[in-house]
Amino acid sequence: MLDTVIVGAGFAGLSAARALMAEGRDDFVVLEARDRVGGRTKPGQLGDLRIDLGGMWMAPTQARLRRLAAHYRIRPYPTYLDGDAIFRVGDRQRRGPREDLSRLFGLGGGLAYLLARWRLGRLMAPLDTTRPWAHPQAARLDATTLETWISRNILHPLPRAAFRTVCTTVLCAEPSQVSMLFFLHYLKSGGGLNVLISSDTGGAQNLLFHGGVHQISRLMAGEVGPRLRLEAPVTAIRWDAGSVTVDSAAGSFTARTAIIAVPPTLLDRIAFTPALPRPRAAAGARLVMGSSIKFWLLYARPFWRDQGLNGTILSDDAPATPVMDVSPPGQDKGVLVGFFDGASAIRHADLTASERRSIVVDMIATHLGADALEPLEYVENDWTGEEWSGGCYGAYAPPGVFARYGKHLRTPVGPLHWAGTETSPRWTGYIEGALESGEASATAVLERLREGDGA
C-alpha cells in the first residue's frame, strides 16, 4: 500500500509531491489526466520564443514561486512599463502612467474612484482570508453581487465602468456573477486591489520569466520522476477511514491517503464511493470557472515605443483587454499579450482563431497605429475549451455559495485531502496559491501518516 496518491500534476500537486519528498516520504504516485504537467500553465511557441499560454506572471511578494525560479535558475524580467499606457473608460480616453487610473476620470470621477477604493478597504479590513465566512457581514456580502455593490456605492459612471472592467480582467467573470464576499477575499488574498491590477513594482503582473513559467513545473516533475503518470485521468475513488483506492487510466492504486489537486469544478467527473459529504460536493459543484482566451502577437520590433507608448491598452469597450508589452529583453522583436475575458471570451469562443486574430489586430491598430496590422505571428489558447481545466484563470463563487460552503473546499474528508489554488488563503487563483496549497495538503498528510506510523 502506498502512502499517498496525488491526483493532478499542476503546481499544487507537484508542490505537494516535493514537500513529501523533502520529508523523506517518496512512496506515492502522481496521476495526471493531461499529456503534460503544469495544469493551468501551458507551454507555447511564438516565433523563436518559448511562451506561456496560461499563467505567466509573478509578483515580487510571491515567495514560493520566486524561490522555485531561483532554485532552477530561471530568470525573471519585468513587464515593459516605460512610456504611456492607453486607457479608455466610457467615452474618455487618455494616455498616461500605467498605474494612475484615477486621473482618467476627471476631478469628480477621480474622487468617486478613491471613495470606492476606501469603501472596499473598509469592508476588507475585518476579513480573515483563512476564514472569510467569519466576516461579520458574511451572509449579507455573500448574498450581494459585485454589480449590486458597484451600483449602490459608485455613482459616477466612469469609475463604475472601471470597477466592472477590473472584475472582468481579474476574475474572468462579470460583476453580476460574482459574490461580493468572494471578491473581497480574492482581493485581500493577493494584497489588495492595487496589487492585483498593477504591473509596476510589487504588482501581480510585474514579472515574467525567460522561457516561461511553465518550465518550472516540468523541472518539478523531473524531481518526481517515475512516480508521475501522464494521460492517467482518474475515474473513481473508493475510500474509508484508513485507505483510498484510486482508479485511473494508468491502473488502480491503493494508499493510506490521497491529495486531490484538480480544479474544484471538475470533481463531479470522479465517482466517489462513498459519496462525498453533501457540503463538500456542493462546494465544488457550485463554483464556476472563469472564461478566458489568451493571445500573443509577434512584431518585427516594438514599434509602439517610438510613439512613447508602453504597449498597455486597457479599455472597457474593447473585445479583448488588457493588452501589455511583454517583450523579453535581449532580443529585437516586439511581443504583446492580451485576453478575451469573461462574457467577451464566451461571445468570441465559437469564432475561428483567424476571426479572433482579425478582431485583435484591428483593435490594437486602433490604439497603437497601422503598424499593428502586420504581425509576424498570432498565437492563442482558448481556456474555455480546455477539457481538464474547464476555464481560466480560476474558479469564482456566485452569490450564496462562499459563506455556506467555502470552508469545505480545504477541510479533509477522512483520508482525502484537497489542494489547488482555490483552496489557498493567500494568492487565491494564482500559481503562488497553488504552491502554498500543495505544501499545506502535504503537511496534513504527513501528520496523518505519522499518527498511523505511531499507532
C-alpha positions in Angstrom: 0.0 0.0 0.0 1.3 3.5 -1.0 1.5 6.3 1.5 -0.3 8.8 -0.9 -1.9 9.1 -4.3 -1.8 12.7 -5.7 -4.4 13.5 -8.3 -3.2 16.3 -10.6 0.2 17.4 -11.7 -0.3 21.2 -11.8 1.7 23.4 -9.5 -0.4 22.3 -6.5 0.1 18.6 -7.0 3.8 18.9 -7.8 4.3 21.2 -4.8 2.7 18.5 -2.6 4.9 15.8 -4.1 8.1 17.9 -3.5 7.0 18.6 0.1 6.5 14.9 0.8 9.9 14.1 -0.8 11.6 16.7 1.4 10.4 14.8 4.4 11.7 11.5 3.1 8.3 10.3 2.0 8.6 9.0 -1.5 6.1 6.2 -1.5 3.5 7.9 -3.6 2.2 8.2 -7.2 1.0 11.3 -9.1 -1.8 10.8 -11.6 -2.2 13.5 -14.3 -5.1 13.4 -16.9 -3.2 15.6 -19.4 -0.2 14.6 -21.5 1.8 17.3 -19.8 2.3 18.8 -16.3 1.6 22.4 -15.3 -2.2 22.5 -15.1 -3.4 26.0 -16.0 0.1 26.9 -17.1 1.0 25.7 -20.6 4.0 26.0 -23.0 3.7 27.6 -26.4 5.9 28.9 -29.2 5.8 32.3 -30.8 8.5 32.6 -33.5 11.7 31.7 -31.7 10.3 32.4 -28.3 9.0 29.9 -25.7 5.9 31.5 -24.2 3.2 30.8 -21.6 -0.3 30.1 -23.0 -1.6 30.0 -19.4 -0.5 31.6 -16.2 2.8 33.5 -16.5 3.3 36.4 -14.1 4.9 36.6 -10.7 4.5 39.4 -8.1 7.7 40.1 -6.1 5.9 39.1 -2.9 5.2 35.6 -4.2 8.0 34.0 -2.2 7.4 30.3 -3.1 7.4 30.9 -6.8 10.4 33.2 -6.5 12.3 30.5 -4.6 11.5 27.9 -7.1 12.6 30.0 -10.0 15.9 30.8 -8.2 16.3 27.1 -7.4 16.0 26.2 -11.1 18.0 29.3 -12.2 15.1 30.7 -14.3 15.5 34.4 -14.6 12.6 36.8 -14.3 12.2 40.1 -16.3 9.7 42.9 -15.9 6.6 43.8 -17.9 7.6 46.8 -20.0 6.3 50.0 -18.5 8.5 52.8 -19.8 6.2 55.3 -21.6 2.5 55.9 -21.6 -0.4 53.4 -21.4 -3.7 54.0 -23.2 -6.8 53.9 -21.1 -10.4 54.1 -22.3 -13.4 54.1 -20.0 -16.8 55.2 -21.2 -16.2 58.0 -23.7 -13.0 59.1 -22.0 -9.6 58.1 -23.5 -6.2 59.1 -22.0 -2.5 58.4 -22.3 -0.7 58.3 -19.1 1.2 56.3 -16.5 0.1 52.7 -16.3 -0.9 52.8 -12.6 -2.8 56.1 -12.4 -6.4 55.2 -13.2 -7.9 58.0 -11.0 -6.6 60.8 -13.3 -8.6 59.4 -16.2 -11.9 60.3 -14.6 -11.5 64.0 -14.0 -12.0 65.6 -10.6 -15.4 64.2 -9.8 -14.7 60.8 -11.2 -11.3 60.6 -9.5 -12.8 61.4 -6.1 -15.5 58.8 -6.7 -12.9 56.2 -7.6 -10.9 57.0 -4.5 -14.0 56.8 -2.3 -14.9 53.4 -3.8 -11.4 52.1 -3.0 -11.7 53.4 0.6 -15.1 51.7 1.0 -13.6 48.4 -0.4 -10.7 48.7 2.1 -13.1 49.3 5.0 -15.1 46.1 4.1 -11.9 44.1 3.6 -10.4 45.2 7.0 -12.2 42.6 9.2 -11.9 39.8 6.6 -9.6 36.9 7.6 -8.6 35.1 4.3 -8.2 31.8 6.3 -11.9 32.2 7.4 -13.7 34.6 5.1 -17.0 33.1 6.0 -16.4 34.5 9.5 -16.6 38.1 8.3 -19.1 40.0 10.5 -21.2 40.8 7.4 -20.5 37.5 5.6 -24.1 36.5 4.9 -25.1 39.9 3.6 -22.0 40.3 1.5 -22.3 36.8 0.1 -25.9 37.5 -0.9 -24.8 40.6 -2.8 -23.2 40.6 -6.3 -20.3 42.8 -7.0 -22.5 44.5 -9.6 -25.1 45.4 -6.9 -22.3 46.8 -4.7 -20.9 48.9 -7.6 -24.3 50.3 -8.5 -25.0 51.3 -4.9 -21.6 52.6 -3.9 -20.2 54.3 -7.1 -22.4 57.0 -8.5 -20.1 58.3 -11.2 -20.3 56.4 -14.5 -16.6 56.3 -15.3 -15.2 54.7 -12.1 -18.3 52.5 -12.1 -17.3 51.2 -15.5 -13.6 50.8 -14.4 -14.6 48.6 -11.5 -16.6 46.4 -13.8 -13.6 46.1 -16.0 -11.4 45.2 -13.0 -13.7 42.3 -12.2 -13.7 41.0 -15.7 -9.9 41.2 -16.1 -9.1 39.8 -12.7 -11.7 37.0 -12.3 -12.6 36.5 -16.0 -16.3 36.9 -15.0 -18.9 39.6 -15.0 -19.6 41.5 -11.8 -23.2 40.4 -11.9 -22.0 36.8 -11.5 -19.6 37.2 -8.5 -20.3 37.2 -4.8 -19.1 40.3 -3.0 -17.7 38.2 -0.2 -15.7 36.2 -2.7 -14.4 39.3 -4.4 -13.2 40.8 -1.2 -11.5 37.5 -0.3 -9.8 37.3 -3.7 -8.5 40.9 -3.4 -7.2 40.6 0.1 -5.6 37.2 -0.5 -3.4 38.9 -3.1 -2.6 42.0 -1.1 -5.4 44.3 -2.2 -6.8 45.9 -5.3 -3.8 48.0 -6.2 -1.5 44.9 -6.2 -3.8 42.8 -8.3 -4.3 45.3 -11.1 -0.7 46.6 -11.1 2.2 45.7 -13.4 4.5 48.1 -11.5 7.0 47.0 -8.8 5.1 44.9 -6.3 2.2 44.2 -8.7 0.7 40.9 -9.7 1.7 41.4 -13.3 5.2 42.8 -12.6 7.5 39.9 -13.5 7.5 37.1 -16.0 10.2 34.5 -16.9 12.7 34.0 -19.8 11.4 30.8 -21.4 8.1 30.8 -19.5 6.9 29.9 -16.0 5.6 26.5 -17.3 9.2 25.2 -17.4 9.3 25.3 -13.6 6.5 22.6 -13.5 8.5 20.5 -15.9 11.6 20.7 -13.7 9.5 19.9 -10.6 8.1 16.9 -12.4 11.7 15.8 -13.2 12.3 15.6 -9.5 9.2 13.5 -9.0 10.5 11.1 -11.7 8.8 7.8 -12.5 6.2 8.3 -9.7 4.4 10.6 -12.2 2.0 9.0 -14.6 0.7 11.2 -17.5 -2.5 10.6 -19.5 -4.0 9.0 -16.5 -7.3 10.6 -15.7 -8.9 9.4 -12.5 -12.4 7.9 -12.9 -13.2 6.7 -9.4 -12.1 7.0 -5.8 -13.1 4.5 -3.1 -12.3 5.4 0.4 -12.9 4.5 4.0 -11.3 5.7 7.3 -8.0 4.1 6.7 -7.4 3.8 3.0 -8.0 5.1 -0.5 -8.2 3.2 -3.8 -7.9 5.4 -6.9 -8.9 4.1 -10.3 -7.3 5.7 -13.3 -6.3 5.1 -16.9 -2.9 4.0 -15.6 -4.4 1.4 -13.2 -5.7 1.3 -9.7 -3.6 2.4 -6.7 -4.3 1.9 -3.1 -2.8 4.2 -0.5 -3.3 5.4 3.1 -4.1 8.9 2.0 -4.9 11.0 -1.2 -4.3 14.6 -2.2 -6.8 15.7 -4.8 -5.3 18.7 -6.7 -7.7 19.3 -9.5 -9.9 22.3 -10.3 -12.9 22.0 -7.8 -15.4 22.4 -10.7 -14.1 19.1 -12.2 -14.7 16.9 -9.1 -18.0 15.6 -10.5 -16.1 13.7 -13.1 -14.8 11.4 -10.4 -17.1 8.8 -8.8 -16.6 8.8 -5.1 -17.6 5.8 -3.0 -19.0 6.5 -0.5 -20.2 9.8 -1.9 -18.6 13.0 -0.6 -20.4 14.8 2.2 -23.0 17.0 0.6 -21.4 20.3 1.7 -18.1 19.2 0.2 -19.8 18.2 -3.0 -21.7 21.5 -3.1 -18.6 23.5 -2.6 -17.1 22.2 -5.9 -20.3 21.9 -7.9 -21.5 25.5 -7.2 -18.2 27.3 -8.0 -17.8 28.5 -11.6 -14.7 28.6 -13.7 -13.7 31.9 -15.3 -13.7 32.3 -19.1 -10.5 33.4 -20.9 -8.9 33.2 -24.3 -5.2 34.3 -24.2 -3.4 35.6 -27.2 0.1 36.6 -28.2 1.3 38.8 -31.1 4.8 38.9 -32.5 6.1 42.0 -34.4 9.3 42.7 -36.1 10.0 45.4 -33.5 8.1 47.1 -30.6 7.0 50.0 -32.9 4.7 51.5 -30.2 7.7 52.6 -28.2 8.6 55.0 -31.0 5.4 56.9 -30.0 6.3 57.0 -26.3 3.8 54.1 -25.6 4.5 51.1 -23.4 2.0 48.8 -25.2 -0.6 48.7 -22.4 -4.2 49.0 -23.6 -7.0 48.9 -21.0 -10.5 49.6 -22.4 -13.9 48.9 -21.0 -15.4 48.6 -24.5 -12.7 46.7 -26.3 -13.4 43.0 -27.1 -10.0 42.0 -25.7 -8.4 43.8 -22.8 -5.9 44.3 -21.2 -3.0 44.1 -23.7 0.6 44.5 -22.5 4.1 44.6 -23.8 6.0 41.5 -22.6 8.9 41.6 -25.0 11.8 39.8 -23.5 14.9 41.9 -23.2 18.0 40.9 -25.2 16.1 40.4 -28.5 14.7 42.8 -31.1 11.1 41.6 -31.6 8.0 43.3 -30.1 5.7 41.0 -28.2 2.2 41.8 -27.0 -0.1 39.6 -24.8 -3.7 40.1 -24.2 -7.0 38.4 -23.3 -10.6 37.9 -24.2 -12.1 37.6 -20.7 -15.5 36.9 -19.1 -18.5 37.4 -21.3 -16.3 38.5 -24.2 -14.4 35.2 -24.1 -17.7 33.2 -24.3 -19.0 35.5 -27.0 -15.9 35.0 -29.2 -15.2 31.4 -28.4 -17.2 30.0 -31.3 -15.3 32.1 -33.9 -12.2 30.6 -35.6 -8.8 31.6 -34.5 -8.4 33.5 -37.7 -11.5 35.5 -37.0 -10.3 36.3 -33.5 -6.9 37.3 -34.9 -8.6 39.9 -37.1 -10.5 41.4 -34.2 -7.4 41.6 -32.1 -5.2 43.1 -34.8 -7.8 45.7 -35.7 -8.3 46.7 -32.1 -4.6 47.1 -31.5 -4.2 49.1 -34.7 -6.9 51.4 -33.5 -4.9 52.2 -30.4 -1.3 51.8 -31.5 -1.3 52.6 -35.1 -1.3 51.0 -38.6 2.0 49.1 -37.9 -0.1 46.7 -35.7 -1.9 45.4 -38.9 1.1 43.3 -39.8 2.1 40.9 -37.0 4.6 38.2 -37.8 2.6 35.7 -35.9 -0.5 35.3 -33.7 -0.9 32.5 -31.2 -3.8 31.9 -28.8 -5.2 29.4 -26.3 -8.9 29.1 -25.6 -9.1 28.1 -22.0 -12.9 27.8 -22.2 -12.4 24.6 -24.3 -9.7 23.0 -22.2 -11.0 19.6 -21.1 -9.1 19.3 -17.9 -9.4 22.9 -16.8 -12.9 24.0 -17.8 -11.8 27.6 -18.0 -9.3 30.0 -16.5 -7.8 31.8 -14.6 -9.6 30.2 -11.6 -13.0 29.4 -10.1 -15.1 32.1 -8.5 -18.1 31.9 -6.2 -21.5 33.2 -7.3 -23.8 34.6 -4.6 -24.9 32.3 -1.8 -22.0 29.8 -2.1 -18.9 31.1 -0.4 -20.3 31.8 3.1 -22.1 28.5 3.3 -19.6 26.1 1.6 -16.3 27.9 1.3 -14.7 26.2 4.4 -15.3 22.8 2.9 -13.0 23.5 0.0 -10.0 22.5 2.1 -11.4 20.6 5.0 -10.2 16.9 4.8 -12.8 14.2 4.4 -11.3 11.1 6.1 -8.1 10.3 4.2 -8.9 12.7 1.4 -7.1 16.0 1.4 -7.6 18.9 -1.0 -5.2 21.2 -2.9 -5.4 23.7 -5.7 -5.2 27.5 -5.9 -8.9 27.9 -5.0 -8.2 26.3 -1.6 -5.4 28.7 -0.6 -6.0 31.6 1.8 -3.2 33.6 0.1 -2.9 34.4 -3.6 -6.1 32.6 -4.4 -6.3 32.0 -8.1 -2.5 32.4 -8.7 0.4 30.0 -9.1 1.6 31.1 -5.7 -1.7 30.0 -4.1 -1.4 26.6 -5.8 2.1 26.1 -4.4 1.0 27.1 -0.9 -2.0 24.7 -1.1 0.2 21.8 -2.1 2.5 22.4 0.8 -0.4 22.7 3.2 -2.0 19.4 2.0 1.3 17.6 2.2 1.7 18.9 5.8 -1.7 17.5 6.7 -0.9 14.2 5.0 2.4 13.9 6.8 0.7 14.4 10.1 -1.8 11.7 9.4 0.9 9.3 8.2 3.0 9.9 11.4 -0.1 9.2 13.5 -0.6 6.0 11.7 3.1 5.0 12.0 2.9 5.5 15.7 -0.3 3.5 16.2 
